[in-house]
Each structure stands twice: as C-alpha cells, then as structure tokens.
Amino acid sequence: MTLTDSPTPPARTTYGAVLGSPYVARLLGGTLIGRLPNGMAPVAIVLLVTADGGTLAFGGLLSALYGLASALSQPVKGRLMDRHGQTRVSGPAAVLNSAALLALPATGATGSPALAATVVILGGLAAPPLEAGLRALWPSVLPDPVRRHTALALDTGTQGLLYIAGPLLVAALTTAHHPTLALVVTAALGLIGTALVLTAPPSRTWKPATRGRSGTSDRLFSTGLIMLFVALVGVGVAIGAMNVWAVAMAERHHTDLLSGLLPAAFSTGSFLGGLLYGHRTWPGTPTRQLLTGAAGFLLGWLPLLALPGPHAATVLIAVPGAFLTLIVARAFTTTDTLAPPARTTEAYAWLLLSIGVGQAAGTALAGRLADHPHALAALPAVGATLALTVLLLARPGRPSAYCGRDRRQHG
C-alpha cells in the first residue's frame, strides 16, 4: 500500500512523557554519549598529527580515512546486527574502535604513516552502529506511535549537537593537556555510551524479525527505497557543500570563527526544528511531510545565492537546518515501512550511508568551486533540488513508488 493510505492523526505529547517512558532516556543518552566519538575522533586525529609535527594535509587524510571507513561499513554492521543481535555486534565493535583510538598515539603517526592509516581505518570500520541500532529499538520501546514520533524527532534533532559539543570538548582537552588525552576520553566515551545501551533490557533482548521463507520477501532494494536513498544523497551534498562554504565565508570576511559558527548555527536550527516537530504529531501523510520538509530545505538555501554577509548568513543558515530533522525523521519511518522486517537495521545503515556519501561528494564538489563564490553558494541548493526532484518522482501514484507492506502504524 502507499504511505498516503495512512494519514497521520493530529495528536500531542510532551517530551517529559517520552523521556519518562521506560528506558527511553537511557537509550537516547547512551547513544548520544557513544556517538560523541563521531564528532571528536576526526578533530582529535588532526590535532594529534599536527602536535607531533605532521602536516595538516596528512592529519586531514587520516581523519577522512576514519570517517570514510566508518560510513562505508555501516550496511555490513547493520546486516550483522539483523542476523546476530545488537550485543554481539556493537559490543566487540566498541572495544575494537576504542582500542584503535588508544593505539594511535603509540604508532607515531608522523613516523609511520602507513601504520597510522591502518589503525584509523580499523578504528573507523569498528565504529559501533549505535544510531541504526537505536532506530531499530524504538518500535519495541515505544509502541505508542505518537510517543515514538516524538522520540524519533528528538533523537534526530539532537544528532547535530554531537558535532558542536564533540569538537569543543576535543579543543578543551587538547588545550589543557595534549591531543592524546582527547583520544583517551574519546575512546572512554565510546565504551561508556555503548555499554549504557547494550546493557539496557530492550537492547539485550532485541531480536531481529524472522527472515521470510521466500527469497523475494527479504529483498531489500525496492524501487521506493532506492529512490529515497538517492534523494538523501542530495541532502548530504547540501550539508557537505555547506561546510566548505562556511570555510570560504571565513576566508572572504577574514573571520576564522565563521568556519565553525555557521555549521553550528545550522546544527542549532536542526535541533530547534526537531523540538518543534516532535512536540506534536503533524497532520498529513508521512510522504506529504517528507515532501514538505524537502521543499522547505530547498527554499532555505536560496537566500545564500545573494551572498549575504556574516551576520545574515548565520541567521539564514538555521532555516534549512530546521527542515533537516523533518526529512531525516520521515526518511527513517519510510524506510521502516518499505524494508523487509528481517533487514530493517541494515536498511537504516544504508540510509545513513546515503547521506554520508552525499556529504563526501558535496565536500569534494565544493572544494573545486571554492574560488567561485556564486557557484559555491548555489551548490547546497543544487543538492536540495536533487532531493526534492527524486522524492517528487517517487511520490505515490507513480508505479512502484513508495510501496511496501504497512507493518507498523507510524506516528
């Protein structure tokens, strides 16, 4: 059936009620703590290399290798989780990830580049798939669709805070002592957060759905899912281009602070948008909400074409950020509807990978356009246009678009 067959009923709940539900605060808090290394490790790796006399280019390469390995391994880890459960996958992964981060200072990154690269790649490959795992837990932890809707919005909206708090914490630890301390704290937080999640009863007792008897019932890549993932690549392109645009703005206006302030304003918009979106269940079908979010995301980037000054840009960049949570939250519920029950965690991982691939592409394209201010400012809107166009092509009413079994009632 199409998603428009299940309109979302207007309803209200409170964040207190959601966070007061059994295990919600623990799972959400543990996942945020366990994922802080995603925002800390790349910065700590760069600072470690430069502190030891290495070049910024080599530090950036190691940081990129860590992030790329983490992103590309997401679907594999998601599939393993669907087959073997969360504890047997995320537990060993967290230990290996933390061990790699602790071992990096001992490798002498500048003296043994190949060994350092191997260590960071292993660390990235072993990054525990906590985000995909948490999304798989919500249906069992919060059977009520209204509360699940609020939890998902809160979960999605708070992700951006990781990339504000993480780098700030690394900078503080490095200033107080050395980047090695930042890596030690990063490794410890990863272990603590993962342990909080995996020792919670919902995670310990979670079991993947029974696989279908026929091969077709477990087929993951339906036309609807493929088009959704392609649309999310466009969302990632916009985000990746935005980060390079922020650096270019800092250079153009001779204000280094802008390179961090603009992404922080974008993430703040995402957080506030998530709070607003999760405060109630909005009318309309999930598909219509997804399209609304994509349209707002595109419109939010258009003022950048006028090359606004630093103050205006800081305010304006929060607007597309506010719509990002709506897109991602509804993308997860759409994925949950379209993916086979036995492969939902893997499907969530592909969703995250799609955004990550788009970010990498957006960063690379923006780097090529860095000397062309108008083209660079337009690139986020180009990515958003791709996202909206693909979603419109895949809307219900077209053959094979967003069709799948309606296994759960979504809020």
Secondary structure, DSSP 8 states (H G I E B T S, - for coil): -BGGGS-B--EE--HHHHHTSTTHHHHHHHHHHHHHHHHHHHHHHHHHHHHTT--HHHHHHHHHHHHHHHHHTHHHHHHHHHHH-SHHHHHHHHHHHHHHHHHHHHH-TTT-HHHHHHHHHHHHHT---HHHHHHHHHHHH--SHHHHHHHHHHHHHHHHHHHHHHHHHHHHHHHHT-HHHHHHHHHHHHHHHHHHHHTSHHHHH-------SSGGGG----HHHHHHHHHHHHHHHHHHHHHHHHHHHHHHTT-TTHHHHHHHHHHHHHHHHHHHHHTEE-SB-HHHHHHHHHHHHHHHHGGGGG---HHHHHHHTHHHHHHHHHHHHHHHHHHHHHS-GGGHHHHHHHHHHHHHHHHHHHHHHHHHTTT-HHHHHHHHHHHHHHHHHHHHHTSTTSTTTTB----S---
